[in-house]
Amino acid sequence: MEYDKLTIRGLRARAVNVPMQRPILTGTGQVDTFPLVLVDLTTEEGITGSGYIFGYTPLTLRSMVCFLKEIEELIKGDPVRGAA
């Protein structure tokens, strides 16, 4: 696919804290949830790419969403770049 022909329209980030059916026990305690930021990148050409970022702890979710909202302003109008 020719990524350079796609133009970034926007970025949407949503924090979710998914409960786990079976908690995981670690050396630092029990992990009951799977904190994620869901990310959608939309293009002017109508294509949307989706992904997620694992947050390790629910405390990181809010700051990651804020960071991505700041990034959105910097990348709007830029061409999409494929993986190097």
SULCORGI-V759398 format. One line per field, one symbol per residue. psi: psi as a letter, one per 30 degrees, with the letter a starting at -180 (. if undefined). A space follows every 50 residues. Layout:
psi->???
This chain:
psi->kjefgkkkelkkkkkkjkkkejlkklffakjfljkljkkkkklfggkkkk alkkfekfffeeeeeeeeeeeefffkflkkklk.
